[in-house]
Structures are given as C-alpha cells and as structure tokens.
C-alpha cells in the first residue's frame, strides 16, 4: 500500500466505529489520544472536523482539526494518526496535505499550527517535510510548529 490513492472522508455513521479500532505504534501511544476520545470531542466542540484516511479504499488513519483560528492565530491540527500497519508508507503525509488544502479552501486558513511531543521524532519529521517551521512555541509539554499557507 502506498500514498498514490489517498483520500479523506468526513467522519460519519459508516466509518466512525472502524476509526476507533485503528492503533498507532506502541512507542507513539503515549503521545496521542485514542480516536474514540477524539470522536467524542467532536460532539462537544462544534468547530472541530474529523476525517477518516483511506488508501486504496482501505481505512488507514484519522485526522482532526479546528475550523476556526485559535492560539497563535492559526487553525490547529488536533490529530494525525496512521494505523501502525500503514506507517512509513507516505499515507500520513498525503492525507495531511489533503487536509491542509481543505483547511485553506473551506475555512480560509492562512496559518496552520500543530503541537507534538518533542520525543515523537516521527511527527517532527512529518511536519518538517510538509513545511512547518519551529518558531520556539511551547504549549504545556508540546512544541507547536507553524505552516504559513500564503508564503
């Protein structure tokens, strides 16, 4: 499986439960909330949007972001997770690019921000490859990196 046929579909009654069964690699589990928690969060924070990630029509991951600007004046990515079976294939990068395009076109995002635990080197490498920059922002125990869409 590779990143050539990656799509994102908004979480709905047909895919939410399957998303709850996705798992990250063991070393990443401490750095991300379970998808079930994220899906529950959607019901209490109406500005959040969540998407299932598909590769060749196979469920491979989960994304969630805010449709309105928050801290640092940016639209925040809340979750990017790829199931452990599909990690390292480029699916996460392709799906994140699709999500960022959606954030820009549907919600007029000009700045996208994402936080990550500094020891999560896989996340850092993904964000760096997508053009996120480190301006030294911290939120609690997480680094926050920024991608400027109009630069």
C-alpha positions in Angstrom: 0.0 0.0 0.0 1.3 3.4 -0.9 0.4 7.0 -0.9 -0.8 7.3 -4.5 -4.6 6.7 -3.9 -5.1 8.5 -0.6 -8.4 10.2 0.2 -10.1 11.7 3.3 -13.7 11.3 4.2 -15.5 13.2 6.9 -16.3 11.0 9.9 -19.8 9.7 9.7 -22.1 6.9 10.8 -20.4 4.4 8.4 -16.8 4.9 9.4 -16.6 6.2 13.0 -16.6 2.8 14.7 -13.9 1.4 12.4 -11.8 4.5 13.2 -12.0 3.7 16.9 -10.2 0.4 16.1 -7.1 2.0 14.5 -3.9 1.8 16.5 -0.6 3.7 16.4 2.7 2.0 17.1 3.4 1.2 20.7 6.0 3.9 21.2 3.6 6.5 19.9 0.6 5.6 22.1 1.6 7.9 24.9 1.6 10.9 22.5 -1.9 10.8 21.1 -5.4 10.4 22.4 -7.4 7.3 21.2 -9.6 8.0 18.2 -12.7 7.3 20.3 -11.8 10.2 22.6 -11.4 12.5 19.5 -14.7 11.4 18.1 -16.4 12.1 21.4 -14.7 15.5 21.4 -16.5 16.4 18.1 -19.8 16.4 19.9 -18.7 19.0 22.5 -16.6 21.2 20.3 -18.7 22.0 17.2 -15.8 23.8 15.3 -13.8 20.6 15.1 -13.8 18.5 11.9 -12.6 14.9 11.7 -11.8 12.7 8.7 -11.0 9.1 8.1 -8.0 8.4 5.9 -8.3 5.8 3.2 -5.5 4.4 1.0 -6.8 2.3 -2.0 -10.2 2.3 -0.2 -8.7 0.7 2.9 -9.1 2.6 6.2 -5.6 3.7 7.2 -5.9 6.6 9.7 -7.7 9.5 11.3 -7.4 13.4 11.2 -9.0 16.1 13.2 -8.6 19.9 13.1 -10.3 23.1 14.2 -12.2 25.2 11.6 -11.5 28.5 13.4 -8.3 30.1 14.4 -7.0 29.6 18.0 -3.8 30.2 19.8 -1.0 31.8 17.7 -3.7 33.0 15.3 -3.8 29.7 13.4 -6.1 26.8 12.6 -4.9 23.9 14.8 -4.5 20.3 13.7 -5.7 18.2 16.7 -4.9 14.7 15.4 -3.0 13.0 12.7 -2.8 9.3 13.2 -1.9 6.5 10.8 -2.6 2.9 11.8 0.6 1.0 12.7 0.1 -1.3 9.7 0.4 1.6 7.3 3.1 3.8 8.9 6.1 4.8 6.8 4.3 4.5 3.5 3.7 8.2 2.9 -0.1 7.9 3.6 0.1 10.3 6.5 1.9 13.0 4.5 -0.5 12.7 1.6 -3.6 12.8 3.9 -2.2 15.8 5.8 -1.6 17.7 2.5 -5.3 17.0 1.6 -6.4 18.2 5.0 -4.3 21.3 4.8 -5.8 22.1 1.4 -9.3 21.6 2.8 -8.5 23.9 5.7 -7.4 26.6 3.3 -10.2 26.3 0.8 -13.2 25.6 3.0 -12.2 27.5 6.2 -9.8 30.2 4.8 -6.9 29.1 6.9 -3.8 31.2 6.4 -1.7 29.6 9.2 -1.9 26.0 10.4 -0.4 25.0 13.8 0.2 21.6 15.2 1.6 20.5 18.5 3.7 17.5 19.2 5.7 15.9 22.0 9.4 16.6 21.3 10.3 12.9 21.7 7.9 12.0 18.9 10.5 12.2 16.2 8.2 10.7 13.6 5.7 13.5 14.0 8.5 16.1 13.8 9.9 14.6 10.6 6.4 14.6 9.0 5.7 18.3 9.9 9.2 19.4 8.8 8.6 17.6 5.4 5.3 19.5 5.0 7.0 22.9 5.5 6.1 23.5 9.2 8.6 25.7 10.9 9.7 25.8 14.6 9.4 29.3 16.0 10.0 28.2 19.6 6.4 28.0 20.7 5.5 25.7 23.5 2.1 24.7 24.9 2.4 22.8 28.1 4.7 19.8 27.2 4.3 20.1 23.5 6.2 22.0 20.8 4.0 23.9 18.3 5.1 24.3 14.7 3.6 26.5 12.1 2.9 26.3 8.4 2.1 29.6 6.6 -0.2 28.8 3.7 0.3 32.1 1.8 4.1 32.2 1.9 
